[in-house]
Structures are given as C-alpha cells and as structure tokens.
Amino acid sequence: MKKILSLILTIFIFNQLSFSQKIETGAEQISEYLPFLQGKRVGLVANQTSVVGQTHLLDTLLQLDVNIVKLFCPEHGFRGNTEAGANIQSGFDEKTKLPVISLYGKSKKPYAKDLQNIDILIFDIQDVGARFYTYISTLHYVMEAVAENNKTLLILDRPNPNGFYVDGPLLDTNLRSFVGMHPIPIVHGMTIGEYAQMINGEKWLAKGIQCQLQVQKVKNYTHSSLYELPVAPSPNLQNMNAIYLYPSLCWFEGTSVSVGRGTSSPFEIIGCPAYPLHSFSFVPSVIKGVSENPPFKNDTCYGVDLRNVCMKQFPQKIELKYLLEMYKSAGNDKFFIPFFDKLAGTTQLKEQIKKGWSEEAIRQSWEADLIKFKETRKQYLLYKDFE
C-alpha cells in the first residue's frame, strides 16, 4: 500500500515521470558489455548493491566465465554487512574465496600492486546522490589509481534515487575529506557515471590526470524518474523514506542529535536525551553489523518521528527546518561538534544558524554557487535532466 501511495503522489508532483518502460541498470545489460571483458583479467569494485536481478554481479560474471581475479570493496564491505565508519580488512570473499582489497581501511586507494594483474576494472555500486555518502569518494580514488596505472575503468551505471534535484551549499575545498572531496553541493543530481565524467572533465584527479573511462548507461532513465532501490545501499539506509531524508538528516551526525542509529528506523527519526520538550522518544541499542556503538546507547532520546514523511510529500529540496528546529530546542553551544563543518562543507552554515538566520536567508546564500554548478553539471549529463 505504501509503495502505491508513494507512486501516486510522485506522479502528481512530477508530471514528467514516465513508467511506460522498465529501467534497466548498466549491470543488467550483459550483452552490451560482455564483449569488453572477454579475454581480459577483470577486477570488480562492488558491494551488496551490485546485483543483476536477484543475483550478485560477481556470481553472474563467474557463471559467464569472465576471468574475475580480484575484488575491491568500499565502506561497509563487499557484502555490505559492516557498520558505518568501521575499518574494513582486506581478505577473501566468504563465498567465492576471491581476494578482496579493502578501500576503506589502511588505504582508500588501490595500490599499484593491486592492479598489476588486472586489465580492466569494473565499478558497480549503487549511490544515493549525496556528497557525504562515501561511495563517490571511493570512485575518485579508483579512477586515480586506474589512470596512474594505465588501466581502463568500466562503470555499470545505476539510477540516482535523489537525482531529481540539486541543492545545498558547495564544498569549500579547505574542508576536503572523505565525506566531501569536490566542490559540489550536498545533492548533486548525477549518477555515478555522470559524476565520473565530471571528475575527469574538471581535472579533479591528482595532477589533472585522466582516467580511461567507459560507461554502460542505464536504459529508460531520466533525472525525473522514480527509482526504488532493490537492495539497501548501506546498513542504516533501510528503505526509500530514509534515502530521501538522508540529505536533510546526515549533518545531524555533526551535532548532539541522534539520527536513530541503533533503532529499527535510522535516518527516519531524530532526537537527543537533552530535549524532553518533544513527545516522541526512542532508545538506541546495539545492533550487530549495523550500529554496534550508537550515540546515546540505552538512553531515552526525545525528538521527531519522520517515518513515512516522504510518502506524504516527495522531497524536492534539502529540508533545513529539522536542523533549525532542533538547534532552537537545544539552545546551547554544545549542539555542534567539529565534524559538522566537514558534513556541511562550509563553516558558514553553522555560523548562520547560531546567528538566527532564517531558512530563506540561508538558502539564498547558496544560490549563486548553485547556479554556476548547474551550468557545469550540464556538460556531463548522460540522461535527460529534470524539468
């Protein structure tokens, strides 16, 4: 019932949406890219989202006798069963026994030795379209290593579930980190394939080098398309409501407010023990492989319940009201922690909030940068843009 309601409301809001043809991901178009892999030694950058129907891409390619020699994994691991921020150890895939190189541990970039016996590297990971989601940072370092070692990168593109708008402050590169590497807004409105083209085109790789890049495009997709992810992209983004809320809630991880880690509804609820004026409450606890040390473990947090909010009003922008309202409830200087500026990508937002700026005034301060970014973005789009 919720799926049907979401679909109806989305059609109402976005008249441009078309559901006449099924979206076909890059990975599903096997006949298109299989010839590029025949006779090659192949590396695979993937995780639990790398599926062809109900089957993992790795299993699919092995069944087709593709010579997969090595696997690489981002944050959360190759099978997606490790909590956020936890170091991933290199080792072997539990199912296929192939070697797995971690790109979220000792190093976030493949070493030259990791690519020595590889002719072509495949990147197939489902992104959610937010700057602080680390899969695009992994993409950057993979592209850089591929370029430095004269290899080829094949991206099997997937839709961006938040690809129908662009919003948020641009990153100040003085705050560059793994949760924000490039001067883009929080919601960039591009697929992985489009984003890779921007990385190349804007010469963001070390010394301006270029990655030899091929993109297997998504069929029947535009930036106005509704796309429901078939697999959770990470342990704490468990449904589409959370994925839609993520750009508006993630910066709470740089504050004294919990985003519901350690509950059954992460990124759908927000709260803190210090805010008892709110009637809604929840108690974070340990969830193995998802949230093993959640903020405010075993404490009662008071806050706001946002479960199913996107079923009622489909997001068309980052919602600042949650951040402004929770700050007003806090009323103290302990609300922000240093990580907030890295997530926001700017030191200005924190100061604007402290000074009592309105949402309208804050959004206006982003406008000039967003206009410039949107013009740059147009050069790299592979799909029809939203209206």
Salt bridges, closest charged atoms under 4 A:
GLU28 OE2 - LYS22 NZ 3.81
ASP59 OD2 - LYS95 NZ 2.98
GLU75 OE2 - HIS76 NE2 3.99
ASP93 OD2 - ARG79 NH2 2.89
ASP114 OD1 - LYS113 NZ 3.66
ASP119 OD1 - ARG41 NH2 3.04
ASP124 OD1 - ARG158 NE 2.67
ASP127 OD2 - HIS188 NE2 3.85
GLU144 OE1 - LYS109 NZ 2.91
GLU144 OE2 - HIS140 NE2 3.36
GLU148 OE1 - LYS109 NZ 3.02
ASP167 OD2 - ARG363 NH2 2.61
GLU194 OE1 - HIS223 NE2 2.95
GLU253 OE1 - ARG261 NE 2.70
ASP305 OD2 - ARG307 NH2 2.86
ASP341 OD2 - LYS350 NZ 3.19
GLU359 OE2 - LYS317 NZ 3.84
GLU375 OE2 - LYS378 NZ 3.11
ASP385 OD2 - ARG377 NH1 2.85
